[in-house]
Every structure is written in structure tokens, then in C-alpha cells.
Amino acid sequence: MTARLLLVRHGETVWHAENRYAGISDVALTERGFRQAEALAHWVRGRDVHAVACSPLSRARLTARPAADALGLVPEVVEDLREIDFGWGEGRTITEMEAEDPAAVRAFRADAEAGAFPGSEPPATAAARAAAALRGLAAAHPGRTVLVVAHNSLLRMALCALLGIPVGHYRQVFPRLDNAAVSEIEVAGERTALRSLNVPTGEARAATADGATTRGGESGS
């Protein structure tokens, strides 16, 4: 049976304004990030959502919690939904990295898999674990809907793996996922269909309108 997965990037973090690559760093939500989490909770109320899953990183858990509370559910923490480790890029901005090694940044922008940052988790590995985690959630909830709160880069890589798109092109094909926005996929075994992408919810809509999330294409948070 087909499962619906509602994929959500966590709320805004304190590194968002500078577009620092958060990766596996446990970065705090901003006040806006908490508002986005509450807006997501308002959005899911009354919807037919049967389970909530999230990354173990606090920014994802804190975004998922209000929605889970609104649904009367306990979030399942899934280790393989953690963000990719960006290695050399952790905690840095693109501008900082370009100043140190412009060739490395050019390679990353051209192909994020072949030009992955030194010391990072290979994007293909991250995409495979995330896709397997999402397929596992779908298999555990056949015919049902699961809200999944994770991360900008990881979810884009997972979408590439699930839809048969080269993982190295994730930044070009999916320029960004906005904070607390929802992308819907249907999963049945090895088959995946993309139903919607980056649909804003409440505070996420306001953030998009004022430009606060338009810089996310360079962010790995």
C-alpha cells in the first residue's frame, strides 16, 4: 500500500541569517524558528496524520514537537534522518570557504557529489541512508500519512535518490527547502511520486514573503 510522507525542513536557526552550514552541529532555533514550529502545528491540526518522525538533532526535534503534541502523538526519532556532516564546511559560510579555497567551492557548486567538501560524509551515502529511512517509515505505515521533520540538504538528497535524479545535482534540481514548509511524496515499495514541493505553512509563508528564506540554496542547515 502507498504511504504519504510530509517532508518538512526544521525551523529557522541562529546560523540561518549568515547561511552557515550547520550539518551535524546542534544549532539552536531562533524565536522565528519556534514560531514556524507552532505554525506547522496549526497546519497539521485536523489533517489525517498518523505518525511523526524526526531527526535526532535538536532543531528538528523542537520543530516536530508542537505538531506531534497537536496530533496527540509521540515523535519517533530516526537516527538516519540526521543532516549530512559537511566536514570542512561545518559552521562556515560559502564566502568564508571561497576566501580559503575557491577551487573547492567551484567544484562543490558544479557537482555536490564529485566536489563534496573535504572530510564530509559522501553525499551518495547520506542520500542512501535518508532514502532507506523514508522507505522504512513508509513500510511501517502503509496507507497512512507520516510527518517527517529533518534537514534542507538531507531531504533534497533523499528526494534525488528516491526519484532517480543524480545526487550531485541536488542543489540545482531542488534549490532549497524553506523552513517549516511541506513537501509531499507518496511511497510504495521502491516507487516514489512527488506530489508537492515546498508548500509554506503559516510563519513559513511570511518568512518567504519577506525574503528570510530565499538564501537557503547555499545553506546546509
KEKE-3310 file (N, C-alpha, C; in steps of 0.2 Angstrom, whole numbers, plus 5000, padded with zeros to 4 digits):
npx = (5004:5002:5011:5009:5021:5025:5036:5047:5057:5066:5063:5069:5086:5099:5110:5105:5104:5116:5119:5126:5134:5126:5125:5129:5131:5124:5113:5104:5087:5079:5069:5060:5061:5054:5042:5038:5038:5027:5017:5018:5012:4999:4995:4995:4984:4969:4972:4974:4985:4995:5007:5023:5039:5057:5073:5087:5093:5093:5086:5077:5070:5064:5056:5047:5040:5029:5019:5018:5012:5000:4994:4992:5002:5018:5034:5044:5061:5073:5088:5095:5090:5097:5106:5118:5135:5145:5159:5174:5166:5158:5150:5154:5152:5149:5156:5166:5173:5176:5185:5196:5198:5194:5193:5189:5176:5170:5170:5161:5150:5148:5146:5139:5142:5153:5162:5162:5163:5179:5182:5169:5153:5150:5140:5132:5131:5124:5112:5107:5106:5096:5085:5083:5078:5066:5059:5058:5050:5038:5035:5032:5020:5009:4997:4995:4998:5013:5022:5037:5051:5066:5080:5087:5098:5099:5086:5084:5094:5089:5077:5082:5088:5077:5069:5077:5086:5102:5112:5122:5117:5108:5107:5105:5093:5084:5083:5081:5074:5061:5061:5051:5042:5031:5034:5027:5027:5023:5025:5028:5034:5048:5044:5042:5033:5032:5022:5020:5029:5039:5028:5022:5019:5009:5019:5030:5026:5026:5039:5045:5039:5045:5058:5067:5070:5075:5088:5092:5098:5112:5114:5117:5109)
npy = (4994:5012:5025:5041:5054:5068:5079:5090:5104:5109:5122:5140:5143:5149:5151:5154:5167:5170:5160:5149:5133:5121:5107:5093:5099:5105:5116:5130:5134:5150:5163:5165:5153:5145:5150:5146:5132:5131:5136:5126:5116:5121:5120:5106:5102:5094:5087:5072:5064:5051:5048:5054:5058:5062:5070:5066:5078:5093:5105:5099:5091:5100:5107:5097:5094:5102:5100:5086:5086:5093:5083:5073:5063:5054:5059:5049:5047:5046:5040:5040:5051:5062:5077:5079:5077:5090:5091:5100:5111:5113:5124:5135:5149:5150:5161:5162:5150:5151:5161:5155:5143:5144:5135:5123:5127:5130:5117:5111:5118:5115:5101:5093:5080:5074:5085:5086:5093:5093:5080:5078:5068:5057:5062:5053:5042:5048:5051:5039:5033:5041:5040:5026:5027:5034:5026:5015:5021:5023:5009:5005:5011:5008:5014:5026:5042:5051:5063:5070:5077:5085:5090:5102:5100:5086:5081:5085:5078:5065:5066:5066:5053:5045:5048:5046:5055:5062:5063:5072:5083:5089:5102:5110:5105:5105:5119:5124:5120:5128:5134:5125:5122:5111:5097:5084:5067:5051:5035:5018:5004:5002:5013:5030:5045:5062:5074:5087:5102:5111:5118:5132:5135:5144:5154:5151:5155:5168:5171:5168:5177:5189:5187:5180:5167:5165:5163:5151:5142:5140:5135:5123:5119)
npz = (5000:4997:5005:5012:5014:5023:5021:5030:5032:5046:5058:5057:5061:5072:5065:5052:5046:5042:5034:5037:5036:5044:5046:5055:5067:5082:5082:5088:5088:5082:5088:5078:5072:5082:5081:5068:5070:5078:5069:5060:5068:5069:5056:5054:5062:5063:5051:5042:5049:5054:5061:5067:5063:5066:5064:5075:5079:5088:5083:5074:5082:5090:5082:5077:5089:5093:5083:5084:5097:5095:5087:5096:5097:5099:5094:5083:5084:5072:5068:5056:5049:5052:5048:5034:5037:5035:5035:5031:5028:5039:5050:5043:5031:5013:5008:5017:5014:5001:5001:5007:4999:4984:4973:4978:4982:4969:4963:4972:4969:4956:4955:4968:4973:4967:4970:4984:5000:5008:5020:5023:5025:5012:4999:4992:5001:5011:5005:5002:5015:5020:5011:5013:5026:5024:5016:5025:5035:5027:5024:5037:5039:5030:5019:5026:5033:5036:5046:5043:5050:5046:5037:5027:5016:5017:5015:5002:4995:4998:4991:4978:4977:4979:4968:4957:4952:4949:4963:4965:4959:4967:4972:4961:4956:4966:4973:4986:5002:5011:5028:5038:5028:5018:5009:4999:4997:4989:4993:4988:4991:4981:4973:4970:4971:4968:4975:4980:4982:4994:5000:5009:5026:5037:5047:5040:5027:5029:5031:5019:5011:5016:5012:5020:5019:5006:5004:5006:4997:4998:5010:5022:5033)
capx = (5000:5005:5011:5011:5026:5025:5043:5047:5063:5066:5063:5075:5091:5103:5115:5102:5105:5123:5119:5132:5132:5125:5127:5128:5131:5117:5112:5098:5081:5078:5062:5056:5060:5049:5035:5037:5036:5020:5013:5017:5007:4992:4994:4993:4978:4963:4974:4974:4992:4995:5013:5028:5046:5061:5080:5089:5096:5088:5082:5072:5065:5060:5051:5042:5036:5022:5015:5016:5008:4994:4991:4992:5007:5025:5038:5049:5067:5076:5095:5097:5087:5101:5109:5124:5141:5149:5166:5177:5161:5154:5150:5156:5148:5152:5160:5172:5176:5179:5191:5201:5199:5189:5193:5185:5169:5168:5169:5155:5144:5147:5143:5140:5144:5160:5165:5160:5168:5184:5180:5161:5150:5149:5133:5128:5130:5119:5106:5105:5103:5090:5080:5081:5074:5060:5056:5056:5044:5033:5033:5029:5014:5006:4991:4994:5002:5018:5025:5044:5055:5073:5085:5087:5102:5097:5079:5085:5097:5084:5072:5085:5089:5070:5066:5081:5090:5109:5113:5127:5114:5103:5106:5102:5086:5080:5087:5081:5068:5061:5060:5044:5037:5030:5034:5023:5029:5020:5030:5025:5040:5053:5041:5041:5030:5032:5015:5020:5036:5040:5022:5023:5014:5009:5025:5035:5024:5028:5046:5046:5037:5050:5064:5071:5072:5077:5096:5094:5101:5119:5114:5116:5106)
capy = (5000:5018:5029:5048:5056:5075:5081:5096:5106:5112:5130:5144:5143:5155:5152:5155:5174:5171:5155:5144:5126:5118:5100:5089:5104:5105:5123:5132:5138:5157:5164:5164:5146:5142:5152:5142:5126:5132:5137:5119:5113:5123:5117:5099:5100:5092:5083:5065:5062:5046:5047:5060:5056:5067:5069:5067:5085:5097:5109:5095:5088:5105:5109:5092:5093:5105:5096:5080:5087:5094:5077:5068:5058:5055:5059:5044:5050:5042:5042:5041:5057:5067:5081:5077:5080:5094:5091:5106:5116:5114:5131:5140:5151:5150:5166:5161:5145:5154:5165:5150:5138:5145:5130:5118:5129:5129:5110:5109:5121:5111:5094:5092:5074:5074:5090:5086:5096:5088:5077:5077:5062:5057:5064:5047:5039:5052:5051:5032:5031:5045:5036:5020:5029:5036:5020:5011:5024:5021:5002:5004:5015:5008:5018:5031:5048:5052:5069:5069:5084:5084:5095:5105:5096:5079:5079:5086:5072:5059:5066:5064:5046:5042:5050:5044:5060:5061:5066:5078:5089:5091:5109:5113:5102:5107:5124:5125:5119:5133:5132:5123:5121:5104:5093:5078:5061:5045:5029:5012:5000:5006:5018:5036:5050:5069:5077:5094:5104:5117:5122:5136:5134:5150:5158:5149:5159:5175:5171:5168:5184:5195:5186:5177:5160:5165:5162:5144:5137:5139:5133:5115:5118)
capz = (5000:4997:5011:5011:5018:5023:5022:5032:5035:5053:5059:5057:5067:5074:5059:5046:5043:5039:5029:5039:5035:5051:5046:5061:5073:5085:5082:5091:5084:5083:5090:5072:5071:5086:5078:5062:5073:5080:5063:5057:5072:5067:5049:5054:5066:5058:5045:5044:5050:5059:5064:5067:5064:5065:5065:5082:5080:5092:5079:5071:5087:5093:5076:5077:5095:5093:5078:5087:5103:5092:5084:5101:5095:5101:5088:5083:5082:5067:5068:5049:5046:5054:5042:5032:5040:5029:5036:5031:5028:5045:5053:5038:5025:5007:5007:5021:5011:4995:5003:5008:4994:4979:4968:4981:4981:4962:4962:4975:4966:4949:4957:4975:4975:4965:4973:4991:5005:5012:5027:5023:5023:5005:4998:4990:5007:5015:5001:5003:5022:5021:5007:5016:5032:5022:5014:5031:5038:5023:5025:5044:5040:5024:5018:5031:5032:5041:5045:5044:5051:5045:5036:5020:5012:5018:5012:4995:4993:4998:4985:4972:4977:4978:4961:4951:4950:4951:4969:4964:4956:4971:4973:4955:4955:4972:4975:4993:5005:5016:5035:5040:5023:5017:5003:5000:4992:4990:4993:4988:4990:4978:4969:4974:4967:4971:4975:4980:4984:4997:5002:5015:5032:5042:5048:5034:5022:5030:5030:5012:5008:5017:5009:5025:5017:5000:5003:5008:4992:5000:5017:5024:5040)
cpx = (5004:5005:5012:5016:5026:5032:5044:5055:5062:5065:5069:5080:5095:5109:5112:5103:5111:5124:5125:5129:5132:5127:5125:5129:5124:5116:5105:5093:5081:5071:5057:5055:5055:5042:5033:5035:5029:5015:5012:5012:5000:4990:4992:4987:4972:4965:4975:4981:4992:5002:5018:5035:5051:5068:5082:5092:5091:5083:5076:5067:5061:5055:5045:5038:5029:5017:5013:5011:5001:4990:4990:4997:5014:5029:5043:5056:5071:5083:5097:5094:5091:5104:5116:5130:5145:5156:5169:5172:5157:5155:5152:5151:5152:5157:5167:5176:5179:5185:5197:5203:5194:5188:5188:5177:5166:5166:5163:5149:5143:5144:5145:5142:5152:5165:5164:5165:5173:5182:5173:5159:5149:5141:5129:5126:5124:5112:5103:5102:5096:5084:5078:5077:5067:5056:5054:5050:5038:5030:5030:5022:5010:4999:4990:4999:5007:5021:5032:5048:5062:5076:5085:5091:5100:5091:5080:5089:5093:5079:5076:5086:5082:5067:5071:5085:5097:5110:5117:5123:5108:5102:5103:5094:5081:5084:5087:5074:5067:5059:5052:5039:5037:5031:5031:5026:5024:5025:5026:5031:5046:5051:5040:5038:5030:5026:5015:5027:5036:5034:5023:5017:5014:5015:5030:5033:5026:5035:5048:5044:5042:5057:5069:5073:5075:5084:5097:5097:5109:5119:5113:5113:5099)
cpy = (5006:5022:5036:5050:5064:5077:5088:5098:5110:5119:5133:5143:5149:5156:5154:5162:5174:5165:5150:5137:5123:5111:5096:5093:5105:5113:5125:5135:5145:5157:5163:5156:5142:5144:5148:5135:5126:5133:5130:5115:5115:5120:5110:5097:5099:5088:5076:5062:5057:5045:5053:5057:5062:5065:5069:5074:5089:5102:5106:5093:5094:5108:5104:5092:5096:5102:5090:5081:5089:5088:5072:5062:5059:5054:5053:5047:5044:5044:5044:5047:5063:5071:5078:5080:5084:5095:5098:5112:5117:5120:5136:5143:5150:5155:5165:5155:5147:5158:5160:5145:5139:5139:5124:5120:5129:5122:5108:5112:5117:5104:5093:5085:5073:5079:5091:5089:5091:5086:5076:5070:5062:5058:5057:5043:5042:5051:5044:5030:5035:5042:5030:5021:5030:5030:5015:5014:5022:5014:5001:5007:5014:5011:5023:5037:5049:5059:5068:5076:5082:5090:5096:5101:5089:5077:5080:5080:5066:5060:5064:5056:5042:5043:5048:5049:5060:5066:5072:5084:5091:5098:5113:5111:5105:5113:5125:5122:5124:5130:5131:5122:5114:5102:5086:5073:5056:5039:5023:5007:5004:5012:5024:5041:5057:5072:5084:5096:5111:5122:5125:5135:5140:5154:5157:5153:5166:5176:5172:5175:5189:5193:5182:5170:5160:5163:5155:5139:5136:5136:5125:5114:5115)
cpz = (5000:5003:5009:5016:5017:5025:5024:5035:5042:5053:5058:5063:5067:5068:5052:5043:5040:5034:5031:5038:5042:5051:5052:5068:5076:5087:5084:5086:5086:5086:5084:5071:5076:5084:5072:5065:5075:5074:5060:5061:5070:5061:5050:5058:5061:5052:5047:5044:5056:5063:5063:5068:5063:5066:5072:5084:5083:5088:5075:5076:5090:5088:5076:5083:5095:5089:5081:5093:5100:5089:5090:5100:5098:5095:5089:5080:5078:5066:5061:5046:5049:5047:5040:5036:5034:5030:5036:5031:5034:5049:5049:5034:5019:5006:5011:5017:5005:4996:5004:5003:4988:4974:4971:4981:4974:4961:4965:4971:4959:4950:4964:4977:4973:4968:4980:4995:5008:5019:5028:5022:5015:5003:4996:4996:5011:5012:5002:5010:5023:5017:5010:5022:5030:5020:5020:5034:5034:5024:5032:5044:5033:5024:5023:5029:5038:5040:5047:5044:5051:5043:5028:5015:5012:5014:5004:4992:4993:4992:4979:4971:4976:4971:4955:4948:4953:4958:4969:4961:4961:4972:4967:4954:4960:4975:4983:4996:5011:5023:5036:5035:5022:5010:5003:4994:4994:4989:4993:4986:4987:4973:4973:4969:4971:4970:4975:4983:4988:4998:5009:5020:5036:5042:5042:5028:5022:5029:5023:5009:5010:5015:5014:5023:5010:4999:5005:5003:4994:5007:5017:5030:5040)
residu = (MET:THR:ALA:ARG:LEU:LEU:LEU:VAL:ARG:HIS:GLY:GLU:THR:VAL:TRP:HIS:ALA:GLU:ASN:ARG:TYR:ALA:GLY:ILE:SER:ASP:VAL:ALA:LEU:THR:GLU:ARG:GLY:PHE:ARG:GLN:ALA:GLU:ALA:LEU:ALA:HIS:TRP:VAL:ARG:GLY:ARG:ASP:VAL:HIS:ALA:VAL:ALA:CYS:SER:PRO:LEU:SER:ARG:ALA:ARG:LEU:THR:ALA:ARG:PRO:ALA:ALA:ASP:ALA:LEU:GLY:LEU:VAL:PRO:GLU:VAL:VAL:GLU:ASP:LEU:ARG:GLU:ILE:ASP:PHE:GLY:TRP:GLY:GLU:GLY:ARG:THR:ILE:THR:GLU:MET:GLU:ALA:GLU:ASP:PRO:ALA:ALA:VAL:ARG:ALA:PHE:ARG:ALA:ASP:ALA:GLU:ALA:GLY:ALA:PHE:PRO:GLY:SER:GLU:PRO:PRO:ALA:THR:ALA:ALA:ALA:ARG:ALA:ALA:ALA:ALA:LEU:ARG:GLY:LEU:ALA:ALA:ALA:HIS:PRO:GLY:ARG:THR:VAL:LEU:VAL:VAL:ALA:HIS:ASN:SER:LEU:LEU:ARG:MET:ALA:LEU:CYS:ALA:LEU:LEU:GLY:ILE:PRO:VAL:GLY:HIS:TYR:ARG:GLN:VAL:PHE:PRO:ARG:LEU:ASP:ASN:ALA:ALA:VAL:SER:GLU:ILE:GLU:VAL:ALA:GLY:GLU:ARG:THR:ALA:LEU:ARG:SER:LEU:ASN:VAL:PRO:THR:GLY:GLU:ALA:ARG:ALA:ALA:THR:ALA:ASP:GLY:ALA:THR:THR:ARG:GLY:GLY:GLU:SER:GLY:SER)
# end
